[in-house]
């Protein structure tokens, strides 16, 4: 994989559906069925990656099901179980101002308004109230991603988030 190619995980193959090669998909997109808006998926497994075209797909109740080109029976679908579904970051639609994809925040440095370094965003977690930045430790820090109250600015080009957060937390 080239250094400039960034892949984003959108879900994983979680089961088989029927006997004609359809798979069940656990989607991380919101809404869930948006995962079938991407025509080309890369399936990532321990043994490597495989790029495959989406032939058909739809939401089905609380689930998503998909038909992938060349996967034409239940046995072939079963071989894909557990594969992560990733797409190139460039395939994602642009965000509205003030909105960010989590993948774009990962790796950014976080500082206080005074410039004191708090850490680097390792990953984010969703809570009922808001998303939370998890900064790599030690010490590991959890900072609520709340614009205005906590997050003062995000500069993707500079790789910097300014957070009104005490280094003591």
DODOGU-540076 format. One record per residue (C-alpha): residue in one letter; z, y, x negated. Coordinates in steps of 0.02 Angstrom, whole numbers, plus 50000, padded with zeros to 5 digits. Layout:
% residues N
aZYX;...
This chain:
% residues 169
x500005000050000;x499545017049928;x500915029749894;x500175041850023;x500065029050164;x501595029950274;x501885016650405;x503025019050556;x503815004450648;x503485005550835;x504134988550890;x504074969950860;x503294954450936;x504714946651034;x503924932251130;x502384924251202;x501694927651375;x500624914651461;x499394902951378;x497964914651332;x498694922851177;x499674937251255;x501284942351169;x502864950751231;x503294966451136;x504964974651108;x504404992851098;x505385006951015;x504265020351090;x504775031351235;x504185026851363;x504055008751306;x502265006251364;x501645020051247;x501515006951110;x499895000751190;x499115017951165;x498795013250983;x497165003650963;x497564996450792;x499224988450742;x499794982150575;x500894966850596;x502154965850455;x503034949750409;x503914943350255;x502304934950199;x501264950950211;x500344962350329;x498904959650449;x497924973350535;x497364968750710;x496544977350857;x497394978851025;x496254971351157;x497334975051309;x499124979351350;x500274985651486;x502044988151541;x502684973651644;x504354977351724;x505564981551584;x504414973251456;x502744976651373;x501424963251351;x499894964251240;x498314954551201;x497764955651020;x495974952450964;x495764934950894;x497424928650963;x496764917651102;x498074904451138;x499934901851150;x500054893650978;x499194908350892;x500334920450986;x501874910450934;x501404912650750;x501654931550772;x503454930350834;x504604942350742;x503204952650665;x503554971250657;x502224982150737;x501824997050627;x500525010750633;x500035024150509;x501055040150529;x499425049850544;x499055040450707;x500575047950795;x500285063350903;x500905080150841;x502655085150893;x503065100550993;x503925114550896;x505745109850861;x505415091250889;x505305078550749;x504925060350722;x506395051550644;x505275045050506;x504905063050454;x506765066950436;x507175051750331;x507315056450147;x507625074950178;x509055083450086;x510425090950195;x511385106450139;x512645118350214;x512115136350254;x512915140950087;x511825128449994;x513125114849963;x512295097849960;x512905085650094;x511725071350055;x510035063850099;x509535057150270;x509505038150258;x509155034850441;x509575040750617;x510455032650763;x510345036650948;x511925039451047;x512125043451230;x512325061951194;x511175065351046;x510395058150890;x511445056950732;x510875059050552;x511615045850437;x511715052650260;x511745040450115;x513425039850027;x514595039649949;x515275046050058;x514165041150202;x514115055650325;x513655056050509;x513005072750569;x512495076050750;x510695081750762;x511025096150881;x509905111350857;x510835127750850;x512605121150857;x512475110250701;x510685109750638;x510175127250586;x508445123350519;x507265109450471;x505925112750341;x504835097250323;x503755105250188;x505265109550081;x506115092950122;x507695101850181;x508855102350330;x510195115750342;x511725109750439;x513275119450487;x514405105250436;x515945104450326;x515775094550165;x517545088350203;x516925077750351;
